[in-house]
Amino acid sequence: MDDQQIIFKITGEGITPASIDTKELADLLDAFQSVVLEKTRMDNPTADLSNLFISLTEVKTGSAFYGFSTSIPSLVLPSYKYVQKSIKSKNTKNLPNKSIESLKRIHAYTKKRNCTTDFALSVDNSVHHAIITKESTFTFEKGIKGETFIYGTIIRVGGKDPTVTIEYENGFQITCNVSKEIAKQLASRLYDYVGLRGIAKWVGHDLSLDSFKVLELMQFEESSVSNSFKELSKVIGKYYSDIEDPNEYINIIRRGEEKSRE
């Protein structure tokens, strides 16, 4: 066993690995993974997370015990500890909404089976617990919603429930929900720089981007700075045609010394 092992445990009367339906188990483990990895993504917006995952490494009989390892422990473990803290303090407002949605899926199972689920962490032979019971509650950060545009490079697209992952120029990545029709359009633009129109949600005191639902792939082409200025000149150049020195004219305006043109 690793010095630090992530553990997901289900306990209750009659609960064993053999007593859990395969589809329900798959949903539970998927929800558990989502809780952890979505928090990790939120905490590390500029990190390379292309190889981010947790993998099942141990199953124990008796209660349903599932042990996991992670591909990037230096990033995942601090986020996992924060998830534990949030569960124990019953304050999940600073978790990403996708993590809270997944916690609610797990919570629904605890109520259905009248059991408890445990987000545990084994550290140097001691185990730290964060228990979810049928009385647990999880609330969403209300945040602010609105239509906006995002621009970045498509680095991943697809899935049973289609999503697209966009990377900004500063390295920040966000995974967005898309329709199957738009996913097909985006698949042909993999690794291209694109513009997307959609509905965003901003949360927290710093109004960080929490989610984005893609509505439309914008039709535009990348261009060099020089070409962009040439195109801009075609549009506004006529307004400066009778000014001998446009640079000096702009400086005069900035200094508040605008003078009428004769």
LUMLO-532205 format. One record per residue: residue number from 1; x negated, y, z negated of N, C-alpha, C in turn. Coordinates in nm, 3 decimals. Last residue first. Layout:
BEGIN
roba,nxx,nyy,nzz,caxx,cayy,cazz,cxx,cyy,czz
NUM,X,Y,Z,X,Y,Z,X,Y,Z;
...
***
This chain:
BEGIN
roba,nxx,nyy,nzz,caxx,cayy,cazz,cxx,cyy,czz
262,0.953,7.176,3.942,0.998,7.275,4.039,1.010,7.210,4.177;
261,1.054,7.026,3.642,0.983,7.011,3.769,1.041,7.109,3.869;
260,1.007,7.141,3.311,1.092,7.119,3.427,1.008,7.110,3.552;
259,0.819,6.953,3.081,0.849,7.078,3.148,0.931,7.048,3.273;
258,0.770,6.818,2.763,0.825,6.801,2.897,0.860,6.937,2.957;
257,0.626,6.772,2.536,0.602,6.897,2.606,0.659,6.894,2.747;
256,0.602,6.551,2.381,0.716,6.638,2.359,0.705,6.771,2.429;
255,0.413,6.374,2.442,0.373,6.479,2.348,0.489,6.575,2.318;
254,0.543,6.222,2.632,0.512,6.161,2.502,0.476,6.265,2.397;
253,0.545,6.406,2.846,0.672,6.364,2.785,0.647,6.307,2.646;
252,0.272,6.412,2.901,0.341,6.534,2.858,0.471,6.501,2.789;
251,0.230,6.150,2.986,0.164,6.197,2.863,0.231,6.323,2.809;
250,0.377,6.152,3.224,0.421,6.065,3.115,0.360,6.110,2.983;
249,0.215,6.331,3.369,0.355,6.365,3.343,0.410,6.282,3.227;
248,-0.020,6.192,3.390,-0.019,6.313,3.310,0.124,6.355,3.275;
247,0.073,5.988,3.560,0.016,5.956,3.429,0.019,6.078,3.337;
246,0.160,6.121,3.797,0.257,6.054,3.710,0.203,6.025,3.571;
245,0.084,6.392,3.952,0.007,6.306,3.860,0.104,6.240,3.762;
244,0.284,6.496,4.125,0.146,6.480,4.171,0.067,6.383,4.086;
243,0.601,6.390,4.199,0.514,6.424,4.086,0.370,6.394,4.127;
242,0.779,6.300,4.385,0.743,6.442,4.392,0.658,6.488,4.275;
241,0.816,6.030,4.321,0.752,6.064,4.449,0.709,6.209,4.457;
240,0.942,5.920,4.113,0.816,5.988,4.082,0.747,6.037,4.209;
239,1.158,5.790,4.210,1.184,5.892,4.109,1.058,5.971,4.073;
238,1.059,5.594,4.375,1.116,5.714,4.438,1.141,5.827,4.339;
237,0.984,5.385,4.202,0.882,5.472,4.259,0.938,5.601,4.317;
236,1.159,5.201,4.107,1.158,5.332,4.040,1.061,5.431,4.103;
235,1.140,4.981,4.290,1.268,5.019,4.232,1.265,5.163,4.181;
234,0.879,4.950,4.361,0.978,4.960,4.468,1.110,5.015,4.415;
233,0.759,4.916,4.114,0.733,5.040,4.188,0.836,5.060,4.299;
232,0.831,4.658,4.052,0.887,4.768,3.973,0.871,4.901,4.046;
231,0.674,4.522,4.236,0.819,4.514,4.247,0.886,4.626,4.170;
230,0.423,4.593,4.133,0.457,4.629,4.270,0.608,4.628,4.290;
229,0.435,4.477,3.881,0.430,4.624,3.891,0.463,4.671,4.033;
228,0.434,4.211,3.960,0.548,4.264,3.885,0.552,4.416,3.893;
227,0.185,4.185,4.075,0.304,4.171,4.160,0.427,4.229,4.091;
226,0.030,4.216,3.844,0.016,4.311,3.955,0.137,4.305,4.047;
225,0.106,3.996,3.691,0.133,4.131,3.641,0.128,4.231,3.756;
224,0.261,3.736,3.890,0.146,3.799,3.826,0.185,3.939,3.780;
223,0.556,3.549,3.803,0.481,3.637,3.893,0.365,3.697,3.816;
222,0.801,3.289,3.808,0.687,3.356,3.746,0.614,3.442,3.849;
221,1.143,3.341,3.890,1.013,3.286,3.923,0.904,3.363,3.852;
220,1.471,3.237,3.783,1.367,3.337,3.802,1.237,3.267,3.834;
219,1.764,3.158,3.662,1.696,3.151,3.791,1.597,3.266,3.802;
218,1.807,2.982,3.357,1.801,3.107,3.431,1.720,3.090,3.559;
217,2.024,2.739,3.265,1.887,2.758,3.310,1.884,2.882,3.397;
216,2.254,2.765,2.996,2.222,2.787,3.137,2.072,2.798,3.158;
215,2.290,2.691,2.734,2.409,2.707,2.818,2.374,2.714,2.966;
214,2.149,2.522,2.462,2.128,2.573,2.597,2.260,2.576,2.674;
213,2.138,2.620,2.138,2.212,2.534,2.229,2.205,2.596,2.368;
212,1.914,2.622,1.878,1.946,2.688,2.005,2.017,2.587,2.093;
211,1.820,2.701,1.537,1.872,2.613,1.641,1.906,2.693,1.765;
210,1.666,2.882,1.390,1.693,2.750,1.336,1.739,2.653,1.444;
209,1.438,3.137,1.377,1.525,3.064,1.469,1.541,2.921,1.421;
208,1.452,3.336,1.078,1.380,3.249,1.170,1.479,3.170,1.255;
207,1.510,3.556,0.900,1.590,3.528,1.019,1.511,3.447,1.123;
206,1.391,3.580,0.661,1.315,3.631,0.774,1.385,3.606,0.907;
205,1.569,3.460,0.493,1.544,3.603,0.473,1.468,3.665,0.589;
204,1.773,3.231,0.694,1.670,3.270,0.599,1.650,3.419,0.592;
203,1.831,3.187,1.053,1.860,3.168,0.911,1.745,3.221,0.826;
202,2.002,3.202,1.362,1.887,3.249,1.283,1.924,3.238,1.135;
201,2.090,3.028,1.646,2.124,3.051,1.506,1.996,3.088,1.433;
200,2.204,3.092,1.983,2.100,3.071,1.882,2.158,3.090,1.743;
199,2.314,2.979,2.285,2.361,3.026,2.155,2.257,2.990,2.050;
198,2.146,3.082,2.593,2.218,2.993,2.504,2.262,3.061,2.376;
197,1.936,3.058,2.877,2.039,3.135,2.806,2.116,3.039,2.717;
196,1.592,3.031,2.944,1.716,2.963,2.908,1.810,3.059,2.837;
195,1.330,3.019,3.177,1.413,3.102,3.090,1.545,3.031,3.067;
194,1.012,2.843,3.194,1.151,2.868,3.232,1.215,2.968,3.135;
193,0.734,2.691,3.326,0.776,2.802,3.240,0.915,2.844,3.286;
192,0.714,2.331,3.347,0.729,2.464,3.407,0.766,2.565,3.299;
191,0.719,2.085,3.234,0.591,2.157,3.229,0.595,2.290,3.304;
190,0.996,1.995,3.433,0.906,1.957,3.324,0.769,2.022,3.343;
189,1.202,2.037,3.606,1.117,2.152,3.575,1.019,2.122,3.461;
188,1.363,1.821,3.621,1.285,1.852,3.743,1.191,1.970,3.721;
187,1.488,1.840,3.378,1.394,1.730,3.399,1.306,1.756,3.521;
186,1.672,2.043,3.403,1.547,2.072,3.332,1.442,1.964,3.355;
185,1.881,1.916,3.538,1.814,2.031,3.599,1.677,2.054,3.537;
184,1.950,1.726,3.347,1.904,1.681,3.479,1.830,1.793,3.551;
183,2.036,1.891,3.141,1.918,1.807,3.120,1.861,1.759,3.253;
182,2.271,1.992,3.248,2.156,2.082,3.237,2.027,2.003,3.216;
181,2.424,1.754,3.232,2.406,1.822,3.360,2.283,1.914,3.356;
180,2.426,1.691,2.964,2.360,1.599,3.055,2.331,1.667,3.189;
179,2.351,1.986,2.765,2.444,1.893,2.829,2.365,1.802,2.922;
178,2.127,2.010,2.481,2.169,2.046,2.616,2.273,1.946,2.666;
177,1.964,2.142,2.194,2.067,2.055,2.250,2.106,2.104,2.389;
176,1.610,2.184,2.156,1.743,2.239,2.177,1.838,2.132,2.231;
175,1.331,2.238,1.960,1.407,2.137,2.032,1.553,2.179,2.036;
174,1.052,2.450,1.983,1.188,2.432,1.934,1.257,2.328,2.022;
173,0.726,2.556,1.883,0.812,2.466,1.959,0.951,2.462,1.898;
172,0.462,2.789,1.921,0.584,2.750,1.850,0.671,2.664,1.940;
171,0.258,2.883,2.084,0.251,2.745,2.038,0.371,2.698,1.960;
170,0.290,3.126,2.199,0.214,3.123,2.073,0.205,2.983,2.013;
169,0.455,3.074,2.415,0.314,3.102,2.443,0.229,3.098,2.317;
168,0.671,2.798,2.314,0.642,2.937,2.343,0.492,2.954,2.369;
167,0.813,2.508,2.441,0.697,2.562,2.370,0.674,2.705,2.413;
166,1.104,2.315,2.400,1.041,2.430,2.464,0.924,2.478,2.378;
165,1.266,2.021,2.460,1.171,2.087,2.372,1.096,2.192,2.451;
164,1.603,1.927,2.485,1.485,1.976,2.555,1.396,2.044,2.452;
163,1.825,1.642,2.471,1.761,1.760,2.413,1.646,1.803,2.502;
162,2.113,1.433,2.492,2.003,1.508,2.556,1.955,1.628,2.476;
161,2.136,1.151,2.344,2.203,1.280,2.325,2.101,1.384,2.369;
160,1.932,0.992,2.459,2.072,0.950,2.466,2.165,1.069,2.446;
159,1.678,1.182,2.641,1.735,1.118,2.522,1.881,1.082,2.542;
158,1.531,1.492,2.761,1.594,1.362,2.776,1.653,1.311,2.645;
157,1.208,1.645,2.769,1.351,1.654,2.797,1.408,1.513,2.812;
156,0.928,1.852,2.693,0.998,1.724,2.673,1.145,1.744,2.704;
155,0.828,2.094,2.757,0.730,1.988,2.732,0.795,1.852,2.710;
154,0.871,2.384,2.932,0.940,2.260,2.898,0.834,2.151,2.878;
153,0.765,2.692,2.799,0.732,2.578,2.885,0.806,2.454,2.838;
152,0.985,2.981,2.774,0.874,2.896,2.735,0.856,2.782,2.834;
151,1.224,3.195,2.638,1.135,3.168,2.750,1.018,3.084,2.700;
150,1.569,3.253,2.564,1.435,3.213,2.522,1.355,3.174,2.646;
149,1.831,3.479,2.490,1.749,3.412,2.591,1.617,3.369,2.527;
148,2.154,3.459,2.324,2.022,3.519,2.350,1.952,3.439,2.459;
147,2.441,3.500,2.123,2.384,3.462,2.252,2.251,3.532,2.273;
146,2.444,3.399,1.775,2.464,3.492,1.885,2.400,3.441,2.012;
145,2.472,3.379,1.418,2.479,3.317,1.550,2.498,3.424,1.657;
144,2.302,3.364,1.113,2.363,3.450,1.213,2.359,3.379,1.347;
143,2.358,3.186,0.798,2.281,3.240,0.907,2.362,3.331,0.999;
142,2.434,2.987,0.604,2.528,3.043,0.701,2.456,3.101,0.822;
141,2.290,2.683,0.530,2.263,2.826,0.532,2.351,2.887,0.640;
140,2.505,2.428,0.401,2.433,2.489,0.511,2.404,2.636,0.481;
139,2.472,2.200,0.126,2.532,2.317,0.189,2.442,2.372,0.299;
138,2.559,1.906,-0.026,2.459,1.968,0.061,2.526,2.080,0.139;
137,2.589,1.716,-0.327,2.643,1.811,-0.230,2.529,1.874,-0.150;
136,2.664,1.404,-0.495,2.570,1.503,-0.441,2.639,1.593,-0.339;
135,2.823,1.199,-0.577,2.859,1.333,-0.626,2.768,1.442,-0.568;
134,2.706,0.969,-0.486,2.830,1.010,-0.418,2.875,1.149,-0.463;
133,2.354,1.062,-0.487,2.469,0.985,-0.533,2.594,1.033,-0.459;
132,2.016,1.052,-0.429,2.142,1.100,-0.375,2.253,1.007,-0.423;
131,1.716,1.131,-0.603,1.831,1.042,-0.586,1.951,1.116,-0.527;
130,1.392,1.111,-0.579,1.494,1.214,-0.554,1.620,1.138,-0.511;
129,1.096,1.018,-0.764,1.227,0.990,-0.705,1.306,1.118,-0.680;
128,0.772,0.889,-0.747,0.852,1.009,-0.773,0.983,0.996,-0.695;
127,0.576,0.641,-0.892,0.677,0.671,-0.792,0.760,0.791,-0.837;
126,0.229,0.549,-0.903,0.347,0.603,-0.970,0.445,0.648,-0.861;
125,0.015,0.466,-0.748,0.088,0.364,-0.826,0.200,0.420,-0.913;
124,-0.049,0.706,-0.606,-0.141,0.644,-0.703,-0.067,0.554,-0.802;
123,0.274,0.759,-0.530,0.146,0.831,-0.537,0.061,0.767,-0.646;
122,0.553,0.717,-0.338,0.457,0.645,-0.421,0.322,0.716,-0.414;
121,0.855,0.872,-0.335,0.718,0.885,-0.289,0.627,0.815,-0.388;
120,1.198,0.849,-0.217,1.091,0.829,-0.314,0.954,0.848,-0.250;
119,1.508,0.910,-0.202,1.394,0.960,-0.126,1.275,0.956,-0.222;
118,1.762,0.681,-0.235,1.647,0.739,-0.305,1.540,0.781,-0.203;
117,2.110,0.646,-0.284,1.994,0.641,-0.195,1.883,0.724,-0.258;
116,2.360,0.439,-0.434,2.271,0.555,-0.438,2.161,0.536,-0.335;
115,2.707,0.355,-0.368,2.569,0.321,-0.399,2.489,0.451,-0.416;
114,2.960,0.315,-0.243,2.948,0.341,-0.386,2.808,0.302,-0.435;
113,2.982,0.304,0.029,2.939,0.180,-0.038,2.928,0.196,-0.189;
112,3.075,0.566,0.083,3.143,0.449,0.140,3.109,0.321,0.064;
111,2.887,0.726,-0.044,3.027,0.730,-0.089,3.102,0.606,-0.040;
110,2.660,0.665,0.102,2.660,0.639,-0.043,2.802,0.640,-0.098;
109,2.737,0.756,0.356,2.719,0.613,0.333,2.721,0.581,0.183;
108,2.739,1.030,0.318,2.864,0.963,0.354,2.853,0.813,0.331;
107,2.466,1.077,0.276,2.559,1.095,0.165,2.692,1.025,0.193;
106,2.370,1.043,0.534,2.327,0.950,0.429,2.424,0.956,0.311;
105,2.495,1.262,0.653,2.519,1.127,0.705,2.483,1.022,0.601;
104,2.382,1.469,0.507,2.527,1.444,0.494,2.564,1.307,0.549;
103,2.122,1.460,0.597,2.150,1.429,0.456,2.298,1.398,0.436;
102,2.169,1.550,0.858,2.127,1.412,0.836,2.146,1.369,0.691;
101,2.236,1.815,0.808,2.331,1.729,0.877,2.298,1.582,0.853;
100,1.994,1.899,0.698,2.113,1.893,0.613,2.220,1.807,0.676;
99,1.829,1.889,0.922,1.798,1.805,0.806,1.920,1.790,0.717;
98,1.953,2.081,1.078,1.951,1.943,1.127,1.916,1.847,1.014;
97,1.904,2.316,0.932,2.039,2.262,0.937,2.044,2.119,0.988;
96,1.614,2.301,0.722,1.677,2.326,0.852,1.813,2.258,0.857;
95,1.637,2.420,0.383,1.610,2.312,0.476,1.672,2.349,0.611;
94,1.718,2.610,0.208,1.597,2.639,0.286,1.553,2.522,0.373;
93,1.940,2.504,0.079,1.959,2.617,0.170,1.837,2.647,0.255;
92,1.966,2.304,-0.105,1.915,2.266,0.027,1.919,2.381,0.127;
91,1.958,2.226,-0.416,1.948,2.351,-0.340,1.884,2.321,-0.205;
90,1.935,2.033,-0.608,2.066,2.054,-0.545,2.071,2.188,-0.472;
89,1.695,1.957,-0.701,1.745,2.085,-0.751,1.885,2.118,-0.699;
88,1.660,1.718,-0.562,1.666,1.716,-0.709,1.724,1.845,-0.766;
87,1.655,1.808,-0.297,1.757,1.712,-0.340,1.773,1.716,-0.491;
86,1.430,1.974,-0.302,1.560,2.030,-0.265,1.673,1.939,-0.312;
85,1.226,1.794,-0.363,1.255,1.904,-0.456,1.394,1.962,-0.429;
84,1.232,1.636,-0.129,1.260,1.578,-0.261,1.302,1.685,-0.361;
83,1.151,1.833,0.054,1.283,1.769,0.067,1.324,1.707,-0.066;
82,0.894,1.874,-0.038,0.990,1.984,-0.046,1.132,1.931,-0.033;
81,0.780,1.630,0.024,0.790,1.669,-0.117,0.889,1.784,-0.135;
80,0.790,1.652,0.302,0.869,1.550,0.234,0.886,1.582,0.086;
79,0.603,1.852,0.345,0.743,1.876,0.381,0.834,1.776,0.311;
78,0.368,1.723,0.257,0.415,1.844,0.189,0.562,1.875,0.220;
77,0.371,1.499,0.448,0.388,1.479,0.304,0.428,1.606,0.230;
76,0.328,1.603,0.710,0.456,1.542,0.672,0.474,1.536,0.521;
75,0.065,1.699,0.724,0.177,1.788,0.751,0.309,1.733,0.696;
74,-0.097,1.489,0.656,-0.131,1.621,0.602,-0.019,1.722,0.624;
73,0.001,1.268,0.804,0.034,1.282,0.662,0.005,1.421,0.604;
72,0.101,1.196,1.083,0.028,1.318,1.042,0.058,1.345,0.894;
71,0.234,0.954,1.103,0.122,0.979,1.194,0.039,1.099,1.152;
70,0.314,0.768,0.807,0.336,0.879,0.899,0.212,0.904,0.982;
69,0.498,0.484,0.682,0.376,0.563,0.696,0.404,0.671,0.799;
68,0.745,0.362,0.451,0.705,0.423,0.577,0.564,0.481,0.567;
67,0.963,0.106,0.325,0.844,0.189,0.311,0.795,0.238,0.447;
66,1.267,0.038,0.189,1.199,0.057,0.317,1.084,0.155,0.297;
65,1.485,-0.175,0.027,1.365,-0.093,0.010,1.294,-0.085,0.144;
64,1.769,-0.260,-0.111,1.721,-0.232,0.024,1.608,-0.130,0.014;
63,1.701,-0.495,-0.379,1.767,-0.377,-0.325,1.712,-0.354,-0.184;
62,1.585,-0.781,-0.256,1.646,-0.730,-0.378,1.734,-0.613,-0.337;
61,1.292,-0.727,-0.044,1.421,-0.786,-0.076,1.469,-0.734,-0.212;
60,1.140,-0.466,0.141,1.143,-0.553,0.026,1.284,-0.605,0.003;
59,0.936,-0.374,0.408,1.074,-0.399,0.366,1.069,-0.498,0.251;
58,0.712,-0.147,0.564,0.737,-0.242,0.456,0.886,-0.252,0.425;
57,0.689,0.034,0.769,0.575,-0.054,0.744,0.603,-0.162,0.640;
56,0.818,0.240,1.012,0.855,0.145,0.907,0.742,0.043,0.890;
55,0.681,0.564,1.069,0.703,0.427,1.113,0.730,0.336,0.993;
54,0.731,0.892,1.194,0.711,0.804,1.079,0.749,0.664,1.123;
53,0.554,1.129,1.406,0.654,1.025,1.381,0.629,0.962,1.244;
52,0.406,1.333,1.646,0.467,1.330,1.513,0.570,1.218,1.503;
51,0.262,1.407,1.867,0.242,1.271,1.816,0.302,1.255,1.677;
50,0.319,1.670,1.909,0.357,1.576,2.015,0.343,1.431,1.969;
49,0.264,1.884,1.753,0.347,1.779,1.694,0.392,1.677,1.798;
48,0.036,2.109,1.680,0.061,2.013,1.787,0.134,1.893,1.726;
47,0.177,2.399,1.514,0.094,2.277,1.516,0.130,2.191,1.637;
46,0.340,2.614,1.482,0.233,2.627,1.581,0.145,2.503,1.591;
45,0.528,2.551,1.282,0.574,2.590,1.415,0.466,2.597,1.521;
44,0.574,2.383,1.038,0.450,2.389,1.116,0.480,2.428,1.261;
43,0.820,2.373,0.918,0.707,2.420,0.837,0.580,2.442,0.919;
42,0.982,2.262,1.113,1.009,2.399,1.070,0.890,2.456,0.995;
41,0.874,2.004,1.127,0.868,2.093,1.244,0.889,2.239,1.203;
40,0.941,1.911,0.871,0.800,1.922,0.911,0.784,2.016,1.030;
39,1.219,1.908,0.891,1.155,1.997,0.793,1.008,2.018,0.828;
38,1.242,1.708,1.081,1.291,1.842,1.113,1.232,1.945,1.016;
37,1.135,1.487,0.945,1.061,1.544,1.058,1.111,1.683,1.097;
36,1.322,1.434,0.734,1.180,1.458,0.708,1.113,1.533,0.822;
35,1.571,1.399,0.859,1.556,1.489,0.744,1.411,1.531,0.728;
34,1.510,1.200,1.050,1.545,1.335,1.093,1.528,1.436,0.979;
33,1.468,0.973,0.890,1.358,1.027,0.970,1.385,1.171,1.010;
32,1.730,0.945,0.790,1.617,0.965,0.699,1.499,1.028,0.774;
31,1.870,0.894,1.027,1.900,1.014,0.949,1.785,1.047,0.854;
30,1.754,0.649,1.099,1.743,0.763,1.190,1.769,0.894,1.116;
29,1.835,0.497,0.883,1.692,0.520,0.902,1.667,0.636,0.998;
28,2.116,0.506,0.924,2.057,0.554,0.799,1.909,0.588,0.818;
27,2.142,0.385,1.176,2.186,0.523,1.157,2.123,0.584,1.032;
26,2.046,0.129,1.120,1.978,0.211,1.222,2.015,0.358,1.205;
25,2.238,0.050,0.933,2.098,0.064,0.893,2.023,0.151,0.992;
24,2.464,0.039,1.095,2.460,0.134,0.985,2.317,0.156,0.938;
23,2.390,-0.168,1.267,2.416,-0.035,1.322,2.410,0.071,1.213;
22,2.365,-0.383,1.083,2.251,-0.338,1.162,2.270,-0.197,1.217;
21,2.497,-0.355,0.752,2.520,-0.374,0.895,2.405,-0.314,0.976;
20,2.354,-0.494,0.471,2.376,-0.370,0.545,2.388,-0.400,0.693;
19,2.279,-0.719,0.342,2.418,-0.677,0.326,2.452,-0.550,0.406;
18,2.010,-0.767,0.366,2.100,-0.852,0.445,2.245,-0.806,0.438;
17,1.896,-0.588,0.184,1.878,-0.566,0.328,1.975,-0.644,0.413;
16,2.164,-0.535,-0.054,2.040,-0.600,-0.015,2.017,-0.568,0.133;
15,2.396,-0.458,-0.291,2.314,-0.399,-0.186,2.184,-0.478,-0.169;
14,2.557,-0.536,-0.501,2.565,-0.612,-0.377,2.480,-0.559,-0.263;
13,2.558,-0.221,-0.639,2.608,-0.357,-0.653,2.622,-0.423,-0.516;
12,2.256,-0.047,-0.542,2.396,-0.054,-0.584,2.440,-0.199,-0.588;
11,2.031,0.144,-0.339,2.060,0.056,-0.452,2.208,0.062,-0.488;
10,1.790,0.202,-0.102,1.935,0.200,-0.124,1.965,0.099,-0.234;
9,1.514,0.410,-0.030,1.566,0.295,-0.103,1.717,0.311,-0.125;
8,1.228,0.495,0.131,1.373,0.516,0.135,1.436,0.391,0.076;
7,0.912,0.640,0.080,1.002,0.528,0.054,1.147,0.575,0.065;
6,0.578,0.695,0.173,0.716,0.744,0.177,0.811,0.626,0.167;
5,0.289,0.670,-0.018,0.380,0.601,0.072,0.520,0.661,0.060;
4,-0.034,0.724,-0.081,0.093,0.795,-0.078,0.182,0.731,0.027;
3,-0.215,0.516,-0.065,-0.213,0.598,-0.185,-0.083,0.678,-0.196;
2,-0.047,0.226,0.082,-0.123,0.350,0.089,-0.117,0.424,-0.044;
1,-0.085,-0.121,0.000,0.000,0.000,0.000,-0.088,0.125,0.000;
***
